């Protein structure tokens, strides 16, 4: 067989393998987003009832018959206690019953889709009981972000580029750097990219407002965690490891966060996965500092910090143990030094 024909076949095989790899990535995106978000509906939505526990139990039984597993009802002694629970993120809505008028307190900042589902369910119940339902929205979304899209896209805009930057830092423009210098670059990058994202989302567009310092801190932590995890995966497991972490963080992480629907509108086990990944943790933290006075952000911040610490330690260990990057025959610095020495020797010989 002619050499050019063999080369052509190798190129064809390589192209087909590349097409299969990209098709696999596409299939993961489709499975995560369409599979995870195709059938939204309330799942274990926590709702308060101002009244005795017996009344809450009866309401829970009625709602459970109409929509099994959709709502979890908790009793509160007063309306003030229920409002405090909404602000503290213990519940997402509260019902204040009455003989002729029922008062439903909601917070659309939790999720526009979830809020609409709550209003629809309790509105249907009020209609059957022949009472009037009055809805009060105590935590509305900002007028500059009426659908709550800004929180999602703030996360996407920091997460995906940071993963790419971590990979490039190891394999392209940071190959001569030690792991400690890479960490320094990552810290500087995280601060800069979070500041730019905040400046655009807050001062520039006016969509994420009210807590600039907190949002900047959360954004910087997300950018650092995503970058170090991308760099660590590339450093220890090469391209395959990087792609695995990228698919986990981006399509799986964003879709399992509930996207704009919210975690209470998707399958519970998938929502639990989302809460454990950076995208879901960041969305929760940004939502709570923007609309709920910073309540209930300890858990999402701990999750983000755990990912950041895992990536940090992985890079530190790479610096100490210095394993070769998969796909290379030796250390990046050694390869560079060998190539440099060869060029110098050639110039001297000439």
C-alpha positions, 0 to 999 in steps of 0.5 A, spaced: 500 500 500 502 506 498 505 511 503 500 516 501 494 512 501 496 509 508 497 516 511 490 518 508 487 512 512 490 514 518 487 521 517 480 518 516 480 514 522 483 519 526 477 524 524 472 518 525 474 517 532 474 525 533 467 525 531 465 519 535 468 523 541 465 529 540 458 525 539 459 522 546 460 529 549 454 532 545 450 526 548 452 527 555 449 534 554 443 532 551 442 527 557 443 532 562 439 537 560 433 534 556 433 528 561 434 532 567 429 538 565 424 535 561 419 534 566 419 539 571 414 539 577 414 541 584 418 535 588 418 536 596 417 543 596 417 546 603 411 550 605 409 553 611 402 553 614 400 558 619 396 554 624 396 548 629 400 541 626 393 538 625 391 542 620 398 542 617 397 534 617 390 535 613 393 540 608 399 535 607 394 529 606 390 533 601 395 536 597 399 529 597 393 526 594 392 531 589 400 531 587 404 526 591 410 528 593 410 535 591 409 539 597 412 538 605 407 542 609 410 545 616 406 548 621 408 555 624 404 559 630 404 566 627 405 569 620 411 572 623 414 566 624 413 563 617 415 570 614 422 569 618 422 561 615 422 564 608 427 569 609 431 564 613 430 559 607 427 553 611 421 554 607 419 557 600 412 559 601 407 560 607 399 559 607 395 563 612 388 560 612 382 564 613 374 562 613 373 566 606 380 569 604 386 565 604 393 569 604 399 565 600 406 568 601 411 566 596 418 568 594 419 568 586 426 569 588 427 562 589 424 560 582 419 563 578 417 556 575 416 553 583 413 560 585 408 559 579 407 551 581 405 553 588 400 558 586 397 554 581 396 548 586 394 552 592 389 556 587 386 550 585 385 548 593 382 555 594 377 554 588 375 547 591 374 550 598 370 556 595 375 561 598 379 567 595 386 566 595 390 573 595 398 572 593 403 576 596 410 576 593 415 578 599 422 576 595 420 578 588 426 578 583 429 584 580 426 588 575 433 588 571 432 580 572 425 578 571 426 571 570 432 570 574 437 568 568 442 572 571 444 568 577 445 562 572 449 565 567 453 569 572 455 561 574 456 559 567 460 565 565 465 563 570 465 556 570 466 554 563 472 559 561 475 557 568 475 550 566 478 551 560 483 556 563 486 551 568 487 546 562 491 551 558 495 553 564 497 546 564 498 544 557 499 551 553 502 557 556 504 555 563 508 549 561 514 552 564 511 554 571 512 550 577 505 548 580 506 553 586 507 559 580 500 556 577 497 557 583 499 564 584 496 565 577 490 562 578 489 566 584 490 572 580 486 570 575 480 568 579 480 575 582 480 579 576 475 574 572 470 575 578 471 583 578 470 583 571 463 579 571 461 583 577 462 589 574 458 587 568 452 584 571 452 589 577 454 596 575 454 595 567 447 591 567 444 592 573 441 585 574 445 582 580 445 588 585 445 589 592 450 585 595 457 586 590 462 584 595 459 577 597 457 576 590 465 578 588 467 573 593 463 567 591 465 568 584 472 568 585 471 562 589 468 559 584 473 561 579 478 558 583 475 552 584 473 550 577 480 552 575 484 548 580 480 542 578 481 543 571 488 544 572 489 538 577 485 533 572 489 535 566 496 535 570 494 528 573 490 524 568 491 528 561 486 530 556 481 524 558 481 526 566 480 534 564 474 532 559 471 527 565 471 533 570 469 538 565 462 534 563 461 533 571 462 540 572 458 543 566 453 539 563 451 535 569 453 541 574 448 546 571 443 541 569 442 538 576 442 545 579 435 546 576 437 551 571 432 557 572 427 552 574 430 551 581 432 544 584 425 543 587 422 542 580 427 536 578 428 529 580 430 529 587 436 525 587 439 529 581 438 535 585 442 533 590 447 531 585 447 539 583 447 541 590 454 537 591 457 540 585 460 548 584 454 550 579 449 548 584 452 551 590 454 557 587 447 559 584 444 557 591 449 562 594 448 568 589 441 567 590 441 567 598 446 573 598 442 577 593 435 576 595 435 573 602 440 577 606 445 572 606 442 566 610 443 559 609 449 560 605 454 556 609 453 549 606 454 552 599 460 555 601 463 549 604 461 545 598 465 550 593 471 551 598 471 543 598 472 543 591 477 549 591 481 545 597 481 538 593 484 542 586 489 546 591 492 539 594 492 536 587 496 541 584 501 541 590 502 534 590 503 534 583 508 539 584 511 535 590 511 528 586 512 531 579 509 525 575 509 526 567 503 529 564 499 523 561 501 523 553 508 526 554 514 522 555 517 526 561 516 532 565 514 539 561 520 543 564 525 537 562 522 537 555 523 544 554 530 544 557 532 538 552 529 542 546 533 548 548 539 545 549 539 541 542 537 548 539 543 551 542 548 545 540 546 546 533 547 553 533 554 552 536 555 546 531 554 551 525 
